[in-house]
């Protein structure tokens, strides 16, 4: 799975040194293979400072990000020089509360995380989690999440579906979409997620994602599959980019999405998103100068009901907001922010042109988008 993403070649440039990746999950424990630096975390389930993993999922996920590498044993991680910050928000059974997830995200941001991995999800959006993720974006933290394992519907789970998050689906070792991987309009990228039912490389082992963890008291190299396994690949890639000098989430997003290798039908699609990351091209892209001045990016329009839609976008620097259309609705907010959101009302079935204006004291940018109710 690492070779599929050209990770060994990327290690000639960076191995994620100096970057803190928070694993907001079932906790993280270190065993024989270990991590370069497993930091002190926090347990929001039991409300104490012991973020050890009693499920196995969080440790497996953390290993894909930064399992100890080139140590003569076990397996490897995408960004082996990165530090892992464990945040336990899910219990022994793998379930948890939105409020714990939100508190875990905020705590991770305040504790120095530069990347947060969320290999968790729900079919239902949570306002408290969405607010926490807006806070993470405003604090320049990259958040990556699993798209979900429900391929039967064209829906990406939450929080992956949110525009402040990189949503990651799963492919197998032949770069085909994994049978379980969720598809949808909010999908950003795909990465290796494993397929334990096949052995496409004929090595006598199932094609899952292998990391050291503990399940029911047994510590060994367990094989998993799922978008939970795909997400930490991209979180690790984000750590590589940040270590190489890319600092803001919009810059990391731009580098990964614009250089991804397209899969499936040409261009963006609901099955593969923008494609599979090309880390070598992304590192070259990230090395280019960041555009100066005010820019609008990441515009997302999402229907809320028959006559209501939300619209959200980002600006490269803090700016105030104005939203207007030919049919007369308008919103103005003088608060300078980098994440902007408005809820619009219109006649069911109608389509209107909406003008977004973001401005600072010396600059203004305008973008026109189409909204259908």
C-alpha positions as CSV (number, residue, x, y, z in Angstrom):
1,X,0.0,0.0,0.0
2,X,2.9,2.4,0.7
3,X,4.5,1.6,-2.7
4,X,1.2,2.3,-4.4
5,X,1.5,5.9,-3.1
6,X,5.2,6.3,-3.9
7,X,5.9,6.8,-0.2
8,X,9.5,5.4,-0.2
9,X,10.5,7.9,-2.9
10,X,8.9,10.7,-0.9
11,X,11.0,9.8,2.1
12,X,14.0,11.1,0.2
13,X,12.5,14.6,0.7
14,X,10.7,14.3,4.1
15,X,9.5,11.8,6.6
16,X,7.1,14.1,8.5
17,X,9.6,15.3,11.0
18,X,8.3,18.0,13.4
19,X,4.6,17.4,12.6
20,X,2.0,16.4,15.2
21,X,-0.8,14.1,14.0
22,X,-3.8,13.6,16.3
23,X,-5.6,10.3,16.1
24,X,-9.1,11.0,17.4
25,X,-10.3,7.5,17.8
26,X,-10.4,4.6,20.3
27,X,-7.0,5.6,21.7
28,X,-3.5,4.6,20.8
29,X,-1.1,2.1,22.5
30,X,2.5,1.3,21.7
31,X,3.8,-2.2,21.4
32,X,7.0,-3.8,20.1
33,X,7.1,-1.9,16.8
34,X,6.1,1.4,18.3
35,X,6.3,5.0,17.2
36,X,9.1,7.5,17.1
37,X,7.1,9.7,19.5
38,X,3.8,8.8,21.1
39,X,2.8,11.9,23.0
40,X,0.7,12.1,26.1
41,X,-3.0,12.2,25.1
42,X,-6.4,12.5,26.7
43,X,-9.4,10.2,27.2
44,X,-12.7,12.0,26.7
45,X,-14.6,8.8,27.4
46,X,-13.3,8.2,30.9
47,X,-12.2,11.9,31.4
48,X,-8.6,11.1,32.3
49,X,-5.1,11.4,30.9
50,X,-4.8,7.7,29.9
51,X,-5.6,7.5,26.1
52,X,-4.6,3.8,25.8
53,X,-6.5,1.8,23.2
54,X,-8.8,-1.0,24.5
55,X,-10.4,-1.6,21.1
56,X,-7.5,-1.9,18.6
57,X,-8.8,0.4,15.9
58,X,-7.1,3.6,16.9
59,X,-3.7,2.0,17.2
60,X,-4.0,0.3,13.8
61,X,-4.9,3.7,12.3
62,X,-2.0,5.5,14.1
63,X,0.4,2.8,12.7
64,X,-0.5,3.7,9.1
65,X,0.3,7.3,9.8
66,X,3.6,6.9,11.7
67,X,4.5,3.3,12.7
68,X,8.2,3.1,13.5
69,X,10.0,2.5,10.2
70,X,13.5,1.2,9.2
71,X,13.8,-0.3,12.6
72,X,14.3,-3.9,11.4
73,X,10.9,-5.2,12.6
74,X,7.3,-5.1,11.7
75,X,5.8,-2.7,9.2
76,X,6.0,1.0,8.2
77,X,4.1,4.2,8.4
78,X,3.5,7.0,5.8
79,X,5.2,9.7,8.0
80,X,7.4,7.7,10.4
81,X,9.1,10.8,11.8
82,X,5.8,12.4,12.8
83,X,4.6,12.5,16.4
84,X,1.3,10.8,17.3
85,X,-1.1,12.6,19.7
86,X,-3.7,10.1,21.0
87,X,-7.2,11.4,21.7
88,X,-9.7,8.7,22.9
89,X,-13.3,9.6,22.0
90,X,-14.7,6.2,21.2
91,X,-15.2,3.4,23.8
92,X,-14.2,-0.3,23.8
93,X,-17.1,-1.1,21.4
94,X,-15.9,1.5,18.9
95,X,-18.9,3.9,19.4
96,X,-19.0,7.3,21.1
97,X,-20.8,10.6,21.5
98,X,-20.6,13.6,19.1
99,X,-19.8,15.9,22.1
100,X,-16.7,13.8,22.9
101,X,-15.6,13.9,19.3
102,X,-16.0,17.7,19.2
103,X,-14.2,18.1,22.5
104,X,-11.4,15.8,21.3
105,X,-11.0,17.9,18.1
106,X,-10.7,21.2,20.0
107,X,-8.4,19.7,22.6
108,X,-6.1,18.3,19.8
109,X,-6.0,21.7,18.1
110,X,-5.2,23.4,21.4
111,X,-2.5,20.7,22.2
112,X,-0.5,21.5,19.0
113,X,-1.9,19.1,16.4
114,X,-1.2,20.1,12.8
115,X,-3.1,17.2,11.3
116,X,-6.2,15.4,12.7
117,X,-7.3,12.0,11.5
118,X,-11.0,11.0,12.0
119,X,-11.5,7.4,11.1
120,X,-15.0,7.6,12.4
121,X,-18.4,8.7,11.1
122,X,-22.1,8.9,11.3
123,X,-25.0,9.1,8.9
124,X,-26.2,12.2,10.8
125,X,-24.5,15.6,10.9
126,X,-23.6,17.1,14.3
127,X,-23.5,20.9,14.7
128,X,-21.1,20.6,17.7
129,X,-18.6,18.6,15.6
130,X,-19.0,20.9,12.6
131,X,-18.2,23.9,14.9
132,X,-15.2,22.1,16.2
133,X,-14.0,21.5,12.7
134,X,-14.5,25.1,11.7
135,X,-12.3,26.0,14.7
136,X,-9.6,23.5,13.5
137,X,-9.6,25.1,10.0
138,X,-9.3,28.6,11.4
139,X,-6.3,27.4,13.4
140,X,-4.6,26.0,10.3
141,X,-5.1,22.4,11.2
142,X,-5.7,19.8,8.4
143,X,-8.5,17.4,9.1
144,X,-8.8,14.1,7.2
145,X,-11.8,11.7,7.6
146,X,-13.0,8.3,6.4
147,X,-15.8,8.6,3.8
148,X,-17.7,5.6,5.1
149,X,-18.2,2.0,4.2
150,X,-21.7,2.2,2.8
151,X,-21.3,1.7,-1.0
152,X,-25.0,1.0,-1.4
153,X,-25.9,4.7,-1.2
154,X,-24.4,7.7,-3.0
155,X,-23.8,9.4,0.3
156,X,-20.6,10.4,2.2
157,X,-20.8,10.1,5.9
158,X,-20.2,12.9,8.4
159,X,-17.9,14.5,9.3
160,X,-16.1,13.6,6.1
161,X,-18.9,15.3,4.0
162,X,-18.1,18.7,5.5
163,X,-16.0,21.1,3.4
164,X,-13.5,21.7,6.2
165,X,-12.5,18.0,5.9
166,X,-10.6,15.9,3.3
167,X,-13.0,13.0,2.7
168,X,-11.1,9.8,1.8
169,X,-12.6,6.7,0.1
170,X,-10.8,3.4,-0.4
171,X,-9.2,1.6,-3.3
172,X,-7.6,-1.9,-3.5
173,X,-4.1,-2.7,-4.6
174,X,-5.2,-2.7,-8.2
175,X,-6.3,0.9,-7.8
176,X,-10.0,-0.1,-8.2
177,X,-12.6,1.2,-5.9
178,X,-13.1,-1.0,-2.9
179,X,-16.5,-2.7,-2.9
180,X,-17.4,-1.3,0.5
181,X,-16.2,2.3,-0.1
182,X,-18.9,5.1,0.1
183,X,-19.3,7.3,-2.9
184,X,-20.7,10.8,-3.2
185,X,-20.3,14.4,-4.3
186,X,-18.3,15.3,-1.2
187,X,-15.6,12.7,-1.8
188,X,-12.1,14.3,-2.2
189,X,-9.6,11.5,-2.6
190,X,-9.1,7.7,-2.5
191,X,-6.3,5.8,-0.9
192,X,-5.5,2.1,-0.1
193,X,-8.1,0.7,2.3
194,X,-7.5,-3.0,1.9
195,X,-9.5,-5.9,0.7
196,X,-9.1,-9.0,2.9
197,X,-11.0,-11.1,0.4
198,X,-8.3,-11.0,-2.2
199,X,-4.6,-11.6,-2.8
200,X,-3.9,-9.6,-5.9
201,X,-0.1,-9.5,-5.4
202,X,0.1,-13.2,-4.8
203,X,2.1,-13.0,-1.6
204,X,0.0,-15.6,0.1
205,X,-1.6,-12.9,2.4
206,X,-4.9,-11.1,2.3
207,X,-4.7,-7.6,0.7
208,X,-5.7,-5.7,3.9
209,X,-3.8,-2.9,5.7
210,X,-1.5,-4.5,8.2
211,X,-0.4,-2.7,11.4
212,X,0.5,-3.8,14.9
213,X,-2.3,-3.6,17.4
214,X,-4.1,-5.5,20.2
215,X,-7.5,-7.1,19.9
216,X,-9.0,-9.0,22.8
217,X,-5.7,-9.2,24.5
218,X,-3.7,-10.5,21.5
219,X,-1.0,-8.3,20.2
220,X,0.1,-9.0,16.6
221,X,0.1,-7.6,13.1
222,X,-3.6,-7.5,12.4
223,X,-5.1,-7.0,8.9
224,X,-7.9,-4.5,8.5
225,X,-9.9,-3.1,5.7
226,X,-12.1,0.0,5.4
227,X,-12.1,3.7,4.6
228,X,-10.8,4.0,8.2
229,X,-7.6,2.5,6.9
230,X,-7.6,4.8,3.8
231,X,-7.9,8.0,5.7
232,X,-4.7,7.8,7.7
233,X,-2.7,7.3,4.5
234,X,-3.9,10.8,3.5
235,X,-3.3,12.2,7.0
236,X,0.3,10.9,6.7
237,X,0.7,12.5,3.3
238,X,-0.6,15.8,4.8
239,X,2.1,15.4,7.5
240,X,4.8,15.0,4.8
241,X,3.6,18.2,3.0
242,X,3.5,20.2,6.2
243,X,7.0,19.0,7.2
244,X,8.2,20.1,3.8
245,X,6.8,23.6,4.4
246,X,3.1,23.7,3.4
247,X,1.3,25.2,6.4
248,X,-2.3,26.0,5.7
249,X,-5.2,23.5,5.1
250,X,-6.2,25.2,1.9
251,X,-2.6,24.8,0.6
252,X,-2.5,21.2,1.6
253,X,-5.9,20.6,0.0
254,X,-4.8,22.3,-3.2
255,X,-1.5,20.4,-3.4
256,X,-3.2,17.0,-2.9
257,X,-6.3,17.5,-5.1
258,X,-4.8,19.3,-8.1
259,X,-1.9,16.7,-8.5
260,X,-3.9,13.5,-7.8
261,X,-3.8,10.8,-10.4
262,X,-7.3,10.7,-12.0
263,X,-9.1,7.3,-11.7
264,X,-12.4,6.2,-13.2
265,X,-14.2,8.5,-15.6
266,X,-12.1,11.6,-16.6
267,X,-12.2,14.4,-14.1
268,X,-13.9,14.5,-10.7
269,X,-16.5,11.7,-10.0
270,X,-18.5,10.4,-7.1
271,X,-16.6,7.1,-7.0
272,X,-12.9,8.2,-6.9
273,X,-13.2,11.9,-6.1
274,X,-10.2,13.7,-7.6
275,X,-8.3,10.4,-7.7
276,X,-5.4,8.9,-5.7
277,X,-2.8,11.2,-4.3
278,X,0.5,11.6,-6.1
279,X,2.8,12.7,-3.2
280,X,5.8,13.4,-5.4
281,X,3.8,15.8,-7.6
282,X,2.1,17.3,-4.5
283,X,5.5,18.0,-2.9
284,X,6.6,19.8,-6.1
285,X,3.3,21.7,-6.2
286,X,3.6,22.7,-2.5
287,X,7.1,24.0,-3.2
288,X,5.6,26.7,-5.5
289,X,5.0,30.1,-4.0
290,X,1.5,30.6,-2.4
291,X,-0.5,33.2,-4.3
292,X,-0.5,36.5,-2.6
293,X,-3.6,38.4,-1.6
294,X,-7.2,37.5,-1.1
295,X,-8.7,34.4,-2.8
296,X,-12.0,32.5,-2.6
297,X,-11.8,28.7,-2.6
298,X,-13.7,25.5,-1.6
299,X,-17.2,26.8,-2.5
300,X,-19.7,24.1,-1.5
301,X,-23.5,24.4,-1.9
302,X,-25.6,21.9,0.0
303,X,-29.4,21.5,-0.1
304,X,-31.0,21.6,3.3
305,X,-34.7,21.3,2.4
306,X,-37.0,22.0,-0.6
307,X,-36.5,25.8,-0.3
308,X,-33.3,26.2,1.7
309,X,-29.6,25.7,0.8
310,X,-26.4,26.4,2.7
311,X,-23.3,27.8,1.0
312,X,-19.8,27.8,2.4
313,X,-16.5,28.9,1.1
314,X,-13.0,29.8,2.3
315,X,-10.8,32.8,1.9
316,X,-7.0,32.7,1.9
317,X,-6.9,35.5,4.5
318,X,-9.4,36.8,7.0
319,X,-12.1,38.8,5.2
320,X,-15.7,40.0,5.7
321,X,-18.7,38.6,3.8
322,X,-21.5,39.6,1.5
323,X,-23.9,37.3,-0.2
324,X,-26.5,38.6,-2.7
325,X,-28.6,37.5,-5.7
326,X,-30.8,38.9,-8.4
327,X,-33.9,37.8,-6.6
328,X,-33.1,40.1,-3.7
329,X,-31.8,38.1,-0.7
330,X,-28.7,39.4,0.9
331,X,-26.5,38.7,3.8
332,X,-23.7,40.8,5.2
333,X,-21.2,40.0,8.0
334,X,-18.5,42.5,8.9
335,X,-16.7,39.9,11.1
336,X,-13.3,39.0,9.5
337,X,-13.0,35.2,9.1
338,X,-11.5,32.6,6.7
339,X,-14.5,30.3,6.8
340,X,-17.7,31.8,5.5
341,X,-21.2,30.3,5.5
342,X,-24.8,31.5,4.7
343,X,-28.2,29.8,4.6
344,X,-30.3,30.9,1.5
345,X,-34.0,30.6,0.9
346,X,-35.7,30.3,-2.5
347,X,-38.6,28.8,-4.4
348,X,-38.5,25.0,-4.6
349,X,-37.2,24.0,-8.1
350,X,-35.8,27.4,-8.9
351,X,-32.2,28.1,-9.8
352,X,-30.5,31.5,-9.0
353,X,-27.2,33.1,-9.5
354,X,-25.6,34.0,-6.1
355,X,-22.7,36.5,-5.8
356,X,-20.2,36.0,-3.1
357,X,-18.1,39.0,-2.0
358,X,-15.3,38.7,0.4
359,X,-13.3,41.8,1.2
360,X,-10.5,43.2,3.4
361,X,-9.6,46.9,3.9
362,X,-7.6,46.8,0.7
363,X,-8.9,44.0,-1.5
364,X,-12.1,42.4,-2.7
365,X,-12.8,39.2,-4.6
366,X,-16.1,38.2,-6.1
367,X,-17.4,34.8,-7.3
368,X,-20.7,33.9,-8.8
369,X,-22.2,30.4,-8.1
370,X,-25.4,28.7,-9.1
371,X,-27.8,27.6,-6.4
372,X,-30.7,25.3,-7.1
373,X,-33.4,24.9,-4.5
